[in-house]
Amino acid sequence: MVSLTRVSLVVILVFLAFASQAMASPVSLSVASPVLIPPDAERVEQSRSTVQVSIDAGSGVHVNLPGYTPDKITVVIGVNNTVKWTNNDNMSHTVTASDGSFDSGNLNPGQSYTRTFNKTGTYPYICTYHLWMGGGVTVLGVSSQPQAAGIVDFFTILVGVGALVLAMLVLVLAKRRKNRSTSE
């Protein structure tokens, strides 16, 4: 028959193996990064997958307006990497990347242009009709998401603590059994 001391030793070793594994390989928690929207951008709506950008009324004639609301956004591939620009002005506009990677072409009043970004980077854009209008899209990869580093898996901790409690219980019972044996 296997002694209780040996069983408790095995249980302690199992606990140490779980604990060292948990500390060596932390589980990262994926936190969905919200789209960064300026506080004054009240008319902007967003869904889980598409970010809405408004081409503001009057932006074709008022050079002091940014023209796009919001004018700078951050999206995350696989979370909200589709952007939809809607022309809410009474003039035609474009959404044209400075590097030429995308171009909406002419957007008449009420028309929209949608683009899905699949490559990380920063994409500044302008309206080719009204050069004072500009904005930018920053595209992050999923691994660029803020993560909680050093967090260990709850289940691993639970198993480890359970093994430790069991090992201590076995040691206590073994000691009581030994004390009873010697007193008889």
Backbone torsions as a table, in degrees:
resi	resn	phi	psi	omega
1	MET	NA	137.1	-178.5
2	VAL	-75.5	132.5	-178.3
3	SER	-72.6	151.8	179.7
4	LEU	-64.2	-29.9	178.2
5	THR	-64.1	-42.1	177.9
6	ARG	-65.9	-40.5	178.2
7	VAL	-62.0	-43.9	-179.9
8	SER	-65.8	-35.3	176.7
9	LEU	-63.3	-42.5	177.5
10	VAL	-63.0	-43.0	-179.8
11	VAL	-63.0	-41.0	177.9
12	ILE	-63.7	-42.7	178.3
13	LEU	-62.5	-40.0	176.9
14	VAL	-62.7	-43.5	178.0
15	PHE	-59.1	-47.0	-179.9
16	LEU	-62.3	-36.7	177.9
17	ALA	-64.4	-44.8	177.8
18	PHE	-62.9	-43.9	-177.6
19	ALA	-64.5	-43.7	179.8
20	SER	-67.2	-36.3	176.8
21	GLN	-64.6	-42.3	-178.7
22	ALA	-64.9	-40.7	-179.2
23	MET	-74.2	-29.5	-177.6
24	ALA	-77.8	-29.6	-177.2
25	SER	-130.3	84.1	179.5
26	PRO	-67.0	148.7	177.0
27	VAL	-92.6	128.3	178.9
28	SER	-90.0	139.1	179.1
29	LEU	-96.8	123.6	179.4
30	SER	-79.7	124.1	179.7
31	VAL	-113.8	122.6	-179.2
32	ALA	-67.7	124.8	179.3
33	SER	-83.8	124.5	179.2
34	PRO	-71.6	155.2	174.0
35	VAL	-69.0	134.9	-179.4
36	LEU	-82.5	112.1	-178.2
37	ILE	-120.5	128.3	177.7
38	PRO	-58.1	147.2	-176.9
39	PRO	-61.0	-25.5	-178.0
40	ASP	-85.1	3.6	-178.2
41	ALA	-93.0	66.8	-175.1
42	GLU	-73.2	-26.5	-175.7
43	ARG	-82.4	-3.6	-175.8
44	VAL	-84.8	132.1	175.7
45	GLU	-116.1	152.0	176.3
46	GLN	-142.8	147.3	173.5
47	SER	-110.7	-177.8	-179.9
48	ARG	-64.2	-31.4	-174.2
49	SER	-111.8	-21.9	-176.6
50	THR	-124.7	130.8	176.1
51	VAL	-97.6	130.3	-178.8
52	GLN	-95.4	132.3	174.5
53	VAL	-124.6	132.3	179.8
54	SER	-98.9	133.9	166.9
55	ILE	-90.2	108.7	-166.7
56	ASP	-69.1	146.8	174.3
57	ALA	-61.4	134.1	179.0
58	GLY	85.2	-3.6	-176.1
59	SER	-70.3	-19.5	178.9
60	GLY	-76.0	-15.7	-179.1
61	VAL	-119.2	-21.1	-178.8
62	HIS	-99.3	103.2	-176.1
63	VAL	-69.8	-13.6	179.6
64	ASN	-86.9	-3.4	175.8
65	LEU	-91.0	143.0	176.8
66	PRO	-66.9	-26.2	178.2
67	GLY	93.7	-36.5	-179.7
68	TYR	-116.8	134.8	177.4
69	THR	-128.3	116.4	-6.1
70	PRO	-74.9	157.2	-179.3
71	ASP	-88.4	-21.9	176.5
72	LYS	-129.4	126.4	-179.5
73	ILE	-134.0	158.6	174.5
74	THR	-124.0	130.4	178.6
75	VAL	-124.3	162.0	-178.5
76	VAL	-125.4	127.6	-179.9
77	ILE	-56.7	129.4	178.9
78	GLY	84.8	-6.4	179.8
79	VAL	-114.2	-58.7	-177.9
80	ASN	-149.4	47.0	-172.2
81	ASN	-89.1	13.3	174.6
82	THR	-106.7	130.9	-179.7
83	VAL	-119.2	134.9	178.5
84	LYS	-121.7	117.9	176.1
85	TRP	-96.8	131.9	178.9
86	THR	-121.9	129.0	-179.9
87	ASN	-81.3	104.2	178.1
88	ASN	-100.8	14.5	178.6
89	ASP	-97.2	169.4	176.2
90	ASN	-96.9	11.9	176.2
91	MET	-120.6	159.5	176.0
92	SER	-76.7	149.9	179.9
93	HIS	-144.2	172.8	171.9
94	THR	-132.6	163.5	169.5
95	VAL	-124.9	101.4	-171.8
96	THR	-125.3	121.6	179.2
97	ALA	-65.5	139.5	179.1
98	SER	-60.9	-31.2	179.9
99	ASP	-91.5	2.5	178.7
100	GLY	79.7	7.7	-176.3
101	SER	-72.5	-19.9	174.0
102	PHE	-152.7	152.9	179.6
103	ASP	-155.0	123.9	-179.2
104	SER	-73.0	-19.9	-168.7
105	GLY	73.5	-168.6	-178.8
106	ASN	-68.2	127.7	174.9
107	LEU	-113.7	106.1	176.5
108	ASN	-72.6	163.2	178.2
109	PRO	-51.6	132.3	179.8
110	GLY	88.3	-15.1	179.8
111	GLN	-81.3	159.3	-179.4
112	SER	-128.7	158.6	174.4
113	TYR	-133.6	131.7	-178.9
114	THR	-120.0	137.4	178.6
115	ARG	-138.2	132.8	175.0
116	THR	-103.9	124.8	-179.3
117	PHE	-94.8	125.9	-178.8
118	ASN	-120.1	5.0	-179.3
119	LYS	-130.5	131.5	-179.9
120	THR	-64.6	154.4	178.1
121	GLY	146.8	-176.0	177.4
122	THR	-116.3	129.1	-174.7
123	TYR	-122.9	92.3	173.9
124	PRO	-73.1	147.5	179.4
125	TYR	-142.5	161.1	-179.8
126	ILE	-139.0	171.0	167.2
127	CYS	-98.0	121.0	-176.4
128	THR	-70.5	-16.2	176.8
129	TYR	-85.3	-29.9	-176.0
130	HIS	-132.8	89.8	-169.4
131	LEU	-65.8	-14.4	175.6
132	TRP	-76.4	-15.1	178.7
133	MET	-84.4	126.2	179.4
134	GLY	-156.0	161.4	178.5
135	GLY	-159.5	-172.7	179.7
136	GLY	-157.8	146.3	175.9
137	VAL	-119.1	124.3	172.9
138	THR	-103.8	125.2	-177.3
139	VAL	-110.2	121.9	178.3
140	LEU	-105.5	149.4	172.6
141	GLY	-83.5	165.7	179.8
142	VAL	-59.3	-37.8	-179.4
143	SER	-70.1	-12.8	177.6
144	SER	-82.0	-5.4	-179.6
145	GLN	-63.5	146.2	173.2
146	PRO	-60.0	135.2	-178.8
147	GLN	-128.8	150.5	175.3
148	ALA	-89.3	105.2	-177.5
149	ALA	-85.3	147.4	175.6
150	GLY	81.0	8.9	178.1
151	ILE	-87.0	128.3	179.4
152	VAL	-96.2	154.4	-178.7
153	ASP	-63.6	129.2	-177.6
154	PHE	-59.1	-41.0	-178.8
155	PHE	-62.5	-40.7	179.2
156	THR	-62.5	-42.4	178.2
157	ILE	-63.9	-44.0	-179.4
158	LEU	-60.0	-45.2	178.7
159	VAL	-64.1	-42.7	-179.8
160	GLY	-63.3	-45.5	178.7
161	VAL	-64.4	-41.6	177.7
162	GLY	-60.3	-42.3	179.2
163	ALA	-64.8	-39.0	178.8
164	LEU	-65.4	-45.2	178.1
165	VAL	-61.1	-43.7	178.9
166	LEU	-62.3	-42.5	179.5
167	ALA	-62.5	-42.2	179.2
168	MET	-65.9	-39.8	178.0
169	LEU	-62.5	-43.8	179.2
170	VAL	-63.0	-41.6	178.3
171	LEU	-63.0	-42.8	179.1
172	VAL	-62.7	-45.6	179.7
173	LEU	-64.2	-39.5	178.9
174	ALA	-64.3	-40.2	179.7
175	LYS	-67.3	-41.5	177.6
176	ARG	-62.5	-40.9	-179.8
177	ARG	-64.4	-41.0	-179.8
178	LYS	-66.0	-42.0	179.2
179	ASN	-64.0	-38.2	177.8
180	ARG	-66.5	-38.8	-179.0
181	SER	-65.1	-41.6	-177.9
182	THR	-74.8	-26.9	-179.6
183	SER	-81.3	-16.8	-178.2
184	GLU	-84.5	NA	NA
